[in-house]
């Protein structure tokens, strides 16, 4: 494969960001058009990568390597495996739909999306997208950190400039500090790996395929596993370090919330898996119980807290904590079923939560409230959005026939094989989720519309519908035909299991 | 023709869902088109299942028309379909009641398109449970049927629909939690979900599991399964969702809820609990019989105490389904004996029969509610002279429900009682006393509606009660025919059921 498709995917957003910044600020439509074109291009390429990934060959494909700083053993080494290819696709999907729902000024009298400085907004959003793509395809530990920080920093600006006026400074600061501290801790662990691997093998490199073979001693792995894993897992919203995440979701503008919950949290889980578990497998085995404990608490506790929220975004934010807890729970099992479920859940939760935030944003832009008790009857004005939200809700409660079930079922099976009690306790979250989602659907979309909204709520635009349709179709297709995604994730899981030494 | 016979089950299963997807592209204002299309779409599975019935070889033991497709390879679950006499009966019941429910819904005018689509999805959900031979597929369809029913109640229900629909959903999902965990346990133990394989391995499992003796695990898993199905049946004391859900659901929803959805629970007992846990079923059959007796007696009392016509019929379902569970308990207790076979035959026939009569009764309640906008028994009275045809049909259906000899209810209840009496004498005796109250509440219903002094309100002017119309008679006619045929000549259906019973137990 000579065509450098992965680097094109990674750098398309940042090039587009530069082009967008060259457009004069008042020509908003052109800025949006370039953004949409770039997002569509990235989506098509990532879909192409997804479809042409050879599942029988497995392993890392579309590999590219360019030396970057050879003196320190750093290279731009890119490639996707069965776990990261779906996540690249997820990023493409969220980027595309995020641009669609942020369009603003479309049709008549629609005051939705991003009206204020769309040029800068899309530019920052795309820098972030480059970071996200980069993390998923990096096979070099240094580059992974490099892209990781690129993904985190624009988030601060996006929230603090375009966020919800009441909490944006607080939330942006909290989020950024949390994530920086986490990544610094993980970075220390990465440097330790670099040195020890260098001493062991004589080759100082950040290449993760080399580090996999570095033969770290058990005591080294036991010492460094927790900082590395939890450093990244902070971004995955693992309890007790989840606190930044609901605040961040709430304060962020819609498209950023979609990116944030849909993709960034996966970034944390993915990096924790890729670096923590796959490079330090012995440490993972030693400490897996502690991950399982934290994840189990996140699953149940997140669901309880989501249950009592009245703000839609807080509800979804805490439900994300609960669902990402399931991802961590799957990872903590370190067996085939659990890891497989975690891989699928990352994608499933990504599209689901992006959809939730998109619809919430559509409602908020029109009603200027997210308080569930103050809303009602939205189904009459935006039936398409309500069907989308219902499908998302069914995914969220793990209803069979949708992607959530396909993901959660193996996770639970994996947990049964390691610690059955956790499976039993975690299953409580299914009922809680069903209850709060169904209540929210009923209160927001059905019933009587409050009088103050009569005549003020405009229908959603065609762009919104395209976004909702795109997100929903993935959830249904995976739910009905698991073979669309599962065999691919399975190849990635086999690779992780090989490193863990279990088959 | 080869294609038809080799894909018969998947055609029956998926035609409704595919038709619902086709409806997405239909204009939402074309009421006539939507109604007739839905009816047609639901008649195809009915025709196919009659064909299935004729092609089914009742002499052959085991499952027929098996189909197997890869579904979720990573955890080794496949779309494995098949029917035996038990599932065949239930498939026929489902495909018969769905077109009737849709015909009954022709009077619905509010958002016809989603309403009809939900019914078709519901049919696929229900059928999937009956034809599944894979534990995970069973669960998939078990859960998925909840969603359309939830929305049918919450969107098209009457006054208290919000409360009733959520209660229905959470109750049933909460009940299935144990089932879900049990299925996960079995799946992770054996690496497959194929029912036949799991049954063989699980019943012969010995030693320790998860650090506990396997008998303990089995007992806990047994109760997890039992509670899931007991809620669906529903068995006292897990029945409280039912009167609310039935009362608030739209007429056609109640028809399917009582006609088919309750059978899912009983079917779960027969298909999963008894084969997977023969020892535990035997050990705890007494408890199950106690709950069944309580359902029969309390159900009858509660029905008698109702002033809402629909609630009365709803409680009568608890009463009647109690006999199904009693039959199952007797069969579980005395597995392998002739008594057990009789009781089991009775229970399965009772499932079918209750499906017919309960659907009929709910429809008749709906007919009168549509005209009077009340279900309060105190506001009716003396309506027989105004609506003689309706009155006749109501009395006929009520008598089937009461268990009048010559109609279907008698045959199945007699079989249950005959089979259970030697095995669980005390419980059966108490249940038969409960039958007395069955008679009482049914007669009360008839009396309050049809007899007594005429309520003048319905006799004149704008409130004048109109007779049952042709469409509504078309809904009732197949039900009444089957009620009568099974009452007079039950052998044709019992033969099919009996073969399955002999093989299973």
Interface residues (C-beta under 8 A of the other chain):
Chain A: X336 X337 X340 X394 X397 X399 X400 X401 X405 X406 X409 X410 X412 X413 X414 X416 X417 X420 X423 X424 X427 X428 X430 X431 X434 X435 X438 X439 X442 X446 X447 X482 X483 X486 X487 X490
Chain B: X70 X71 X72 X73 X74 X75 X136 X139 X140 X141 X143 X144 X147 X150 X154 X155 X162 X166 X169 X170 X173 X174 X177 X180 X181 X184 X185 X187 X188 X210
